[in-house]
Amino acid sequence: MKHGYPNDRWTLVLVMQLIDRRFGVSYSIVNVRRLLNSMGIRWQLLGPLRKRR
């Protein structure tokens, strides 16, 4: 468990919430993306973990 979350998959919303909770600073999702980009942190879109039959 990382920072109280059940797995290692981070979304922009989770990062936004963590920044707000930890530092008391509110960012929009767009600004979180810009902040991460400026730090050289990239993300990838993930598909479903497993296809359902």
C-alpha positions in Angstrom: 0.0 0.0 0.0 1.5 3.3 -1.1 0.4 6.5 0.7 -2.8 4.8 1.8 -3.8 3.6 -1.7 -4.3 -0.2 -2.4 -2.0 -0.5 -5.3 0.8 1.2 -7.3 -1.4 2.6 -10.1 -1.5 6.3 -9.9 -4.0 8.4 -11.7 -3.9 12.2 -12.1 -6.8 12.4 -9.7 -4.9 10.4 -7.0 -1.8 12.6 -7.5 -4.0 15.7 -7.2 -5.6 14.4 -4.0 -2.2 13.5 -2.5 -0.7 17.0 -3.2 -3.8 18.6 -1.6 -3.7 16.4 1.4 0.1 16.5 2.0 0.9 20.1 1.0 -2.5 21.8 1.3 -2.2 23.0 -2.3 -5.1 22.5 -4.8 -4.3 21.9 -8.5 -6.5 21.1 -11.4 -6.0 17.8 -13.3 -4.5 19.8 -16.1 -2.0 21.5 -13.8 -1.1 18.2 -12.2 -0.3 16.8 -15.6 1.9 19.9 -16.4 3.6 19.6 -13.0 4.5 16.0 -13.6 5.6 16.7 -17.2 7.9 19.5 -15.9 9.5 17.0 -13.5 10.1 14.5 -16.3 7.4 12.1 -15.0 5.4 10.4 -17.8 2.4 8.3 -17.6 0.8 5.6 -19.7 -2.7 4.6 -20.4 -3.5 1.2 -19.1 -6.1 -1.1 -20.6 -8.1 -3.6 -18.7 -6.1 -6.0 -16.6 -7.8 -9.0 -18.0 -10.4 -9.5 -20.7 -13.7 -10.8 -19.5 -15.3 -13.7 -21.4 
